[in-house]
């Protein structure tokens, strides 16, 4: 537990230093977020734990439907973020429900037990993806092309795999 906390703190410190350095450049600042492409991808397992459908409205609102076929406990995950072709973040997760960033999201959106078992059922969700990005990054980030890939699975099946391509452009001044 201590080791994971130290790694998380180190990651945050490096991220802040990197953002601080980049803030002096013209490719960083307040942004508009527009999804240009979104694809459900195939995970490493043969079997999928759920059927997932996604739709984007106006490049900003994501409608997600997840039909969980049976109760499942995800125990592996990978997240990567690239900006303008440069890898910014690569995370390997052993237990996604124990991750400081994913745990509240998973608990809020899905019917999850204390052991992180996601209950069978149909989950329909709607997100303002620009607002979420603004909140997560404090309203400032790098301009350009962003690619976000997330993959969550367990020993038996793929739970979720999504690739989002977005364009972050400077926010117009009022």
Secondary structure as UniProt FT lines:
FT   HELIX           2..22
FT   TURN            23..24
FT   TURN            26..27
FT   STRAND          28..40
FT   STRAND          47..48
FT   STRAND          50..57
FT   TURN            58..60
FT   STRAND          61..68
FT   STRAND          72..73
FT   STRAND          76..83
FT   TURN            84..85
FT   STRAND          86..93
FT   HELIX           96..98
FT   TURN            100..101
FT   HELIX           102..109
FT   TURN            114..115
FT   STRAND          117..118
FT   STRAND          121..128
FT   HELIX           129..136
FT   TURN            137..139
FT   STRAND          140..142
FT   STRAND          144..153
FT   STRAND          157..170
//
